[in-house]
Amino acid sequence: MKGFTVWFTGLPCAGKSTLANMLSEDLRRRGRSVELLDGDVIRTNLSKGLGFSKEDRDTNILRIGFVAHLLTRNGVVCIVAAISPYREARRRCREMILDFVEVYVEATVDECMRRDVKGLYPKAMAGEIKGFTGVDDPYEPPQNAEVRIDTMTQTPEASLRRIVLRLGELGYLERS
């Protein structure tokens, strides 16, 4: 079976990890080999020591992209859930991976703040955390994502159905 990468991007607390985990479970039930690369886990292991400058963020995303490329070329479905705030880094990952499906997980900063169980947004607003995406560091939304999910109006289940349908339309999954 052909590998591919599904790259979830969006603001912190937009719903990327929730949807990535749901898709991972769905694809495993379909008999696919799946690896989930979560941005927080990668930062702790593969990118430990990197800061949050633009250069370090790009390095982190390109490392994730390289791992996704290796998995994809070996027939694995790679699911990435990472803020990946800058278009240029995402474009470079798309070029490296080729079989790349970008999912823009959209929610407003206010909604993300409401969902923030770690309390990061208030700290960023108070200046205790510098360079926080969506507060004092930009997030550049995708201009041509294959899937756009508005997590403020769609349930996670409806969002998952939409993603799976699009993967079928793109030829990555059998249409059911």
N, C-alpha and C positions, 0 to 999 in steps of 0.2 A: 504494500500500500504506500501511496505517496505521502510524504511528510509535508507539513505546512506549519506556519506560525500565525497565531492569532494574537495581535498586539493590542492590549487594552491600555488606553491613555486617557488621562483626565486629571482634574484637580484632586488633591488629597481629600479622602472621604466621599468621593463621588459615587463609589460603588464598584470600582474595578476589581478588587479582590473577591467580593461577593460573586460577581458574574463569572470571573475566571474560575473560581472553585466550582460553581454550578456547571459550567461548560466542561470542565475537566471530568467531573463525575459522569455527565451525559456521554461524553466521548468514550470513556472507559467502559460504560455499559454497552456501547456499540462495538466493543472489542478492539479499540484503537490503543496503541501505545502512546501515553501522554506524559509529558513533563511540564510542571507548572513552575515558572520562574517568577517569584514574587519579589518586587523591588526591595521591600524591607529585608527579606531573607538574603538576597544577593548583597545588599549593602553590608550586612553583618559578616558575610563569609567571603565572597569573591572580591568585593570592593572595600573591605575594611581599610581605614586609613584615608579614604577620600573625603574631602570636605564637600561644601555645597556651593562652591564657585561655579560659574558657567562651565569652565574647563573640566572641573571634577565631575560635574553632572553629566557632561557629554561623554567623558571617559567611562563613567558607570554605565550609561546607556549603550555605548558601543561594545563594552564587555558583554553585556546581556545579549546584544545583537549577535556577537560572535558565537556565544554558546548556543543561541537559538538557531543560528546557521548550521552549526555542526549537527545538532539534533535533527533539524529538518531534512538535511541532505541524507540522513540515515533512516528516514522513514518514520520518524517520531513526530507526533503532533506536539508542538511547543506552544504553550500558552504563557504569555508574558503579561504581568500586571505591574506596571511601573508608571509613575507620573509622566516621565519622559516629556518634560515641558517644552522642549525646543524642536521646531519643525525640521531643522537641518539634520539633527542627530537621528530623528525618526526616518528621514529620507535616506540617510546613509545606511541605516539598518535594512530598510526595504530593498535597497540596491544589493546589499550583501546576501540577503536571505532569498530573494526572488518570490517564493511562494509565501506571500506576506499579506495578511488581512488585518487592516487597521480598524479597531473598534473605538470610536470616540464615546466615552462615558461622560455625559454632560449633566452638570448640576451647577447651580449658582454658588457663589462663595457663601451667601447666607444659608443656603440649604446644607452645604458641606459643614459649616460651623455648627449647625443644629445636630448633625450626625456625629460630630467629633467626640468620640468617647475617651480619647487620650488627652483632650484639653490643649491641643497644639495651637489651634487658631487663636484662642484668647492670649496665649503667650506670645504669639507672633504679632498680634495687634498691639500688645503692650510693649513690644520691642525686645522682649526677652529671647526670642528666636529671630535671628537675622536671615534674610534670604529665603523666606518661606514662600513657596509657590502659591500664587493667587493673592498674596498679601503685599509683600514688598519685593517679590521676584515674579516676572511674567510667566504666564502659561500661554503658549501659542497653539490655539485649537487647530486640529487638522482641517485642511481645506477640501480634501477629497477622500475622506475615510470611506471604506467599503460599507461600514455600518455606523450609524449614529444612534445612540441610545440616550433618551432623556429619562434619567432615573427619577425625576420629580413627577412624571406623569405615567410612567410605565412600571408595572410590578416587576420584580426580578424574574418571575416565571414568564411573563410576556416578553421581557427583554431577551431571555434565553431562547425562546421560540423564534424570535426575530433573527438572532445571530445564527442559529442552526439552519433556518430557512435560507439565509444568505449564503452560508457555507455550501449548501446544496446547489444553489443557483450558480455559484462560482465553480462547481465541479469537485469540491473537496469532500463532500459527503454524498451518499446516495439519497436521493429525494424520497421522502416517505409520504 
